[in-house]
Amino acid sequence: MWGHLLHQDKFNQDYQGAFYKTNPDGSLNKVTPFQLKQFMIEAGFKVTTWEEVIITNHPPRELLERLSERDLRTLNILFAADKPAG
């Protein structure tokens, strides 16, 4: 489940020439739930519903040393937002 995070530093090396593209520095695109909500607010949206679906599996220790458990255990985010006129 966390393979994309565990192996991101070696992704370009392991999958040279693959059709899948990563960022220029080789890292995968990731955004935390907090960052997503901030992006929405900064874009002028009013978040009206925000529900995080938390998985029951526990992240590997090596990822918990670098990333928060809440971010790692958030599977999906169901949200609604309105953009006020103006």
C-alpha positions as CSV (number, residue, x, y, z in Angstrom):
1,M,0.0,0.0,0.0
2,W,2.9,2.4,0.7
3,G,5.2,1.1,-2.0
4,H,5.1,4.3,-4.0
5,L,6.5,6.1,-0.9
6,L,8.9,3.4,0.1
7,H,10.5,3.2,-3.3
8,Q,10.1,6.8,-4.7
9,D,13.8,7.6,-4.5
10,K,14.7,4.7,-6.8
11,F,11.7,5.0,-9.1
12,N,13.4,6.5,-12.1
13,Q,16.3,4.1,-11.8
14,D,14.1,1.0,-11.5
15,Y,11.6,2.0,-14.2
16,Q,13.8,3.7,-16.8
17,G,11.9,4.3,-20.0
18,A,8.5,3.4,-18.5
19,F,5.5,5.3,-19.8
20,Y,4.8,6.6,-16.2
21,K,6.3,10.0,-15.6
22,T,7.4,11.5,-12.3
23,N,8.5,15.1,-11.4
24,P,11.8,16.2,-12.8
25,D,13.6,15.4,-9.5
26,G,12.2,11.9,-9.6
27,S,9.8,12.2,-6.8
28,L,6.1,11.3,-7.1
29,N,3.4,13.8,-6.8
30,K,1.9,13.8,-3.3
31,V,-0.2,16.1,-1.3
32,T,-1.2,15.9,2.3
33,P,-4.8,16.3,3.4
34,F,-3.9,19.7,5.1
35,Q,-2.2,20.9,1.9
36,L,-5.2,19.9,-0.3
37,K,-7.6,21.9,2.0
38,Q,-5.2,24.9,2.0
39,F,-5.0,24.8,-1.8
40,M,-8.8,24.9,-2.0
41,I,-9.1,27.8,0.4
42,E,-6.3,29.8,-1.2
43,A,-8.0,29.3,-4.6
44,G,-11.1,31.0,-3.2
45,F,-13.3,28.0,-2.4
46,K,-15.3,27.6,0.8
47,V,-15.0,23.9,1.9
48,T,-18.5,22.9,3.0
49,T,-17.9,19.1,3.6
50,W,-14.7,17.4,4.4
51,E,-14.5,13.7,5.4
52,E,-11.3,11.7,5.5
53,V,-11.6,7.9,5.0
54,I,-8.9,6.3,7.3
55,I,-7.6,2.9,6.5
56,T,-7.0,0.3,9.2
57,N,-3.6,-0.9,8.0
58,H,-0.6,0.5,9.9
59,P,2.2,2.3,7.9
60,P,5.8,0.9,8.0
61,R,8.1,2.4,10.7
62,E,10.5,3.8,8.1
63,L,7.7,6.0,6.7
64,L,6.5,7.1,10.1
65,E,9.9,8.5,10.7
66,R,9.4,10.9,7.8
67,L,5.6,11.4,7.5
68,S,2.7,11.7,9.8
69,E,0.6,8.7,10.5
70,R,-2.6,10.6,9.8
71,D,-1.4,11.5,6.3
72,L,-0.3,8.0,5.6
73,R,-3.5,6.4,6.8
74,T,-5.8,8.8,4.9
75,L,-7.1,6.8,1.9
76,N,-9.7,9.0,0.3
77,I,-11.1,12.5,1.0
78,L,-14.7,13.1,0.3
79,F,-15.2,16.9,0.1
80,A,-17.5,19.6,-1.4
81,A,-16.6,23.2,-1.9
82,D,-18.4,26.3,-3.2
83,K,-16.7,29.2,-4.9
84,P,-18.5,32.4,-3.9
85,A,-19.3,34.8,-6.8
86,G,-17.2,37.9,-6.9
